[in-house]
Structure formats: C-alpha cells, structure tokens
C-alpha cells in the first residue's frame, strides 16, 4: 500500500508561483508645441525601456496635435508617480534631439478598473 503523505505534496508553492495582477492607468501627456503622432519605432523603444521600470504600455494614441495618451499597466508595487516618471522621462530622452523641452509640466492620470470602494479601502488600510 502507498504512503498517502508522499502522494499529497502540493503542486503550487510560493517558490514556484508568481502573483498575476495588474493596475491599469490612462496617462495623458501635453506637448508644448504641436507634434505629429510618434513614429512606431520610437513607441517600440519606449515600450522596451518602460518595461525595465515595471511599467507596461498597452496602447498609445495621439489625441490631436498636443496630447498623447497611453494605456498603462503596472504591478501594485509601482507608485503612480513612478509610472508617470518612467513614460514621460524616457519619452523625453528618446526625442530630446528634436524636442529639447517637449512637454508641459502638467499631465493627467486616471486609474482604470472595476474594484469596489470597500476592496480599495481594505487594500489601503493593510
């Protein structure tokens, strides 16, 4: 007869699992001067660099000539300010030759999701 303690070892342990969750954000950046839509190769470079910071760019679009919007995803340990700094700072670095001071100081950041207020309050309190 087989020893049950050997056959009931857990499949999933903290050592072999990673939590899968994300926070989604809508980020709008405002240009100082009218700018055409950014080239796909610059957006690709920006995506690669922001991923190093734990910020994933899911979508990019230009809204007129002076506003760019980004749909971002971050893990909970990334502060909203860090996500803004990652996208805005790295994009400014990529375009610095063409636009030395590209952006206005303001921006717009909104969280996107369906979490209920009680869940958020419990998360913040712990």
C-alpha positions in Angstrom: 0.0 0.0 0.0 1.3 3.5 -0.9 2.0 6.1 1.8 -0.5 8.9 1.4 1.8 11.6 2.8 4.1 11.2 -0.2 1.4 11.4 -2.8 -0.2 14.5 -1.4 2.6 17.0 -1.9 1.3 20.4 -3.0 1.7 21.2 -6.7 1.7 25.0 -6.2 4.0 26.6 -3.7 5.3 30.1 -3.0 8.6 29.1 -4.6 7.0 28.1 -8.0 4.2 30.7 -8.3 4.1 34.4 -9.1 1.0 36.5 -8.4 -0.8 37.7 -11.6 -2.4 41.0 -11.1 -2.1 44.5 -12.5 -3.3 48.0 -12.2 -4.4 49.9 -15.3 -3.9 53.6 -15.9 -4.8 56.2 -18.5 -1.9 58.7 -18.9 -2.2 61.9 -21.0 0.9 64.0 -21.7 0.6 67.5 -23.0 3.1 68.9 -25.6 4.5 72.4 -25.6 4.3 72.6 -29.4 2.0 70.8 -31.9 3.5 67.4 -32.7 2.5 64.7 -35.2 1.9 61.2 -34.0 5.1 59.5 -32.7 6.8 57.0 -35.1 6.2 53.3 -34.4 9.9 52.7 -33.8 10.0 55.3 -31.0 6.9 53.8 -29.4 8.6 50.4 -29.6 11.7 51.7 -28.0 9.7 53.4 -25.3 7.8 50.2 -24.5 11.0 48.3 -24.1 12.5 50.9 -21.8 9.4 51.4 -19.5 9.1 47.6 -19.0 12.5 47.8 -17.3 10.7 50.1 -14.7 7.8 47.7 -14.3 5.5 49.8 -16.5 3.9 48.2 -19.5 2.5 50.4 -22.3 -0.6 48.5 -23.6 -1.7 51.2 -26.1 -0.7 54.6 -27.4 -2.6 57.1 -29.4 -2.4 60.8 -30.4 -5.4 62.9 -29.5 -4.9 66.0 -31.6 -1.5 67.6 -32.1 -0.7 68.4 -28.5 -1.9 65.4 -26.4 -0.7 61.8 -26.4 -2.5 59.2 -24.4 -1.2 55.9 -23.1 -2.9 52.9 -21.6 -0.5 51.6 -19.0 -0.3 48.5 -16.8 1.7 48.3 -13.6 2.0 45.9 -10.6 0.8 47.2 -7.3 4.3 48.0 -6.0 4.8 50.7 -8.7 3.7 54.1 -7.4 1.7 56.2 -9.8 4.4 58.9 -9.8 7.0 56.3 -10.9 4.8 55.2 -13.8 4.5 58.9 -15.0 8.2 59.5 -14.5 9.0 56.3 -16.5 6.9 57.2 -19.5 7.4 60.9 -19.6 11.1 60.8 -18.7 12.0 58.0 -21.1 10.0 59.5 -23.9 11.7 62.9 -23.4 15.1 61.1 -23.6 14.1 59.5 -26.9 13.0 62.7 -28.5 15.4 65.2 -26.9 17.3 65.9 -30.2 14.1 67.0 -31.9 12.2 68.5 -28.9 14.6 69.5 -26.1 11.7 70.6 -23.8 8.8 68.7 -25.3 6.2 68.5 -22.5 4.2 70.9 -20.4 4.6 70.3 -16.7 1.0 69.0 -16.3 -0.3 65.6 -17.1 -3.5 63.6 -16.4 -3.5 60.2 -14.8 -6.6 58.1 -14.1 -6.8 54.6 -12.7 -9.0 52.2 -14.8 -10.7 49.2 -13.3 -13.7 47.8 -11.6 -12.6 47.5 -8.0 -15.3 48.3 -5.4 -14.7 51.0 -2.9 -14.6 48.5 0.1 -11.9 46.5 -1.6 -9.8 49.5 -2.2 -10.2 50.8 1.4 -9.3 47.4 2.7 -6.2 47.3 0.5 -5.1 50.8 1.6 -5.7 50.0 5.3 -3.5 47.0 5.2 
